[in-house]
Amino acid sequence: FQSAWAETLADDKGCQSPGRHIPKTPVVQVPVRVVGKCQEEISQVTRFHLEILQVSGLDIESIPGEFRRLPLVPTEPAREGAALVVPVGRQHQPRFFEAWLPSQSKRILVSRTAFKVSWSAGADGAWLQPHGANPLLVDGKIAQKDTMMPLRPGSEIRFSYERKVLLCLRFLVAGVTLASPPKTYPPGSEGSLLEDGV
């Protein structure tokens, strides 16, 4: 998978892309199609992704391919012994949420920072901490605010509103094959949270 743009760490000489030089800075935006060390760095920091599975009132096939997987890129360089953290929400990934929820009336139901994903270097799993006002479900369980929910390869994250699924994402780990096939949803469906016994 290659997203149209991704954030990554610059090397000591700055990331070089065709026709453009990015000066040295802690975090920069660079095209994914770059060469040499920059490409290796992007591969490392985009090990985790969120894949779109279901959107209220929208057929997934209508979403451009570059917006079907959101790369989780840390906002700060890794520090020894510290967890890597990525905030997710319409403030942090506006182009993705605009593609997923073209209707502004639905998009504003997603908080500017809906949740944060954190993990330790080398881990195959991560943790989700809710930050938004509307309910989130992780693998069918309500994620309580200020608590940490485990994310495993294949975990599903549901954004909900009025007991209906607004958006459903799947947590993916590069190089990890899912043990069982994921659920499938009818195009444009609005599943009820009651399906999971909530």
N, C-alpha and C positions, 0 to 999 in steps of 0.2 A: 504493500500500500504506500502511496505517496500523496501526501496532502499538498495543496497548492502552496501553502506557507507553513512554516513551523518555527518556533522559538528554539534556540539552542545556544550553547555556550561558545563564545569566540575563543580561538586559540591565541597564542602569543602574537601572531602576525595578523590576526583578523581573518575572517572567513572570506574566501574569494569565490565569487560566482561569475558566470560569463557576463562581461561588460559592466561589472559592478564590484567595487571594493568596499567592504564593511569595516570600519575602523574598530580597533580594539575596544571592547566594552564588556561588562560582566554578562549581560544578556542582550541578544540582538535578534532581529527577525531576518531570516535569510531564506532564499528559495531552497526547497528540498533538493532539487536537481543540481547539486554542487559536487565538487570533486575532492579527492584526497581526504585529508584529516577531517574536514567539515562533515563529509558524508558519514564517516565513522562515528563522529560525535552525535550526529542526528540519530543514527541507529541505536546508540546507547540510551539516549534520553527519551526515545519514543518506544520503549519496550512495552509499555502499557497503553491500551487504547480503550475507548468507549464506542461501541458499535450501535448504531440506531436500529432498533427492532420494530418499534411501533410508534405511530404518531396519530393523535386524535384527528380524524377527518382527512388524512392525507395518505396517499399510496406511496410506500417507500421507494418504489421504482421511479417516482417522479423527482426524487432528490438526486442532485448531481453526485457522481461517484466520489469526488474529492471531499464531500461532506458526509459520507456515510460512516466514517470512522474518525473519531476525535482523538488525536495523539495527546497523551498526558505528558506535558513537558514542564519540568520544575521551573518555578519562577525565579529561583535563586540557585547559584552554584552549590554543588554538594559540599558539605562540611564534614569533617571527620567525626563520626559518631552521631551525627544528626540525621533525622529522617528527611526524606525528600517530600515536598508538599506541592500539590497542584490544586488551586481553587477552580471550581467549575460553576458556571452560571452565565447569564446573558451579558454581564459586564465583562467577563474574562474571555469568552469565546463568542462574540456577537455574531460573526458571520455564520457559525454553525447553527446557533439558535434561530437566526433569521431563516436559514434554509429548512430547518426542522419545523419551525412554527411561523409560517409566513404571515399569519393573522396576528396583528399586534395585540388584539384583545385576548388571545391565548398566550402569546409570548410573555406578556407582563405578569402572567400567573407563575412564571419561573423567577425566582429571586435573583437579584444581581449576583449574589454568591449563594448558590443553592446548597453546595457541600464542598468539602475539601477531601482530597485523596492523598494519603501519605503512605510511604513505604520505606524500608531499609534497603540499602544497596545489595543487589544479588538475590533479593527475595522474589518468590513467584506469586505472592499474594500481597494485598495492601489493606488499608483501613479507610473507611468512609466516615466522616463526621458531618452531620447535617448542620446547616447554618440558615436555611430559608424558613419562611413562615408556613408554607404549605407542606402537607405530609409527603414523606419519601418512604418507599418500601424497598428493602434489600432482600432478595430471595423470599419475597412474600411476607416479610416481617417489618413492622413499622419501625423506622429508625428514629429513636428519640433524640431530641436536641441535646447537644453536649455529651453524647455517648459515641463510642467508636464501634462501627459495624464491620466485621471482616468481609473482605472482597476476595473471592477465589476465581480462578479462570472459569468463565461461564456465568458468574453471578449476574443477576438482573437487577437493575435499579429502575424503579418506577416513580415518576412524578405524578401526583394525583391532585384532583380538584373536585370537590363535591362527590367524592366516592367513585369517580371515574378516572381511568388512566389517561393522562394527558400526553405522556411521553414515556417510552421504555427503552433503556440502554442496556447493553451487555458488556461486561468487563472482559477484555481479552488480554492475553499475555503472549508476546511474540515467542514462537517456538514451542508453545504448549498446546497440545491437541486436546480438545474437549472430550471427556469420557462418554458423554451421551449427546445426541443431537438436541439443539435448542428448540424451544417452543416456536411454533409458527402462528402468526396472527393474520386474520383476513385483512386485505388492503383497506386502510382508512378506518379500522375498527376502533371502538371506544370500549375496551373491556371494563367490566365492573370489578372493583376491589373485593366484592363479595365472593368472587371465584376462588380466592385464596383463604376464605374463611375470616376475613378481616371485618 
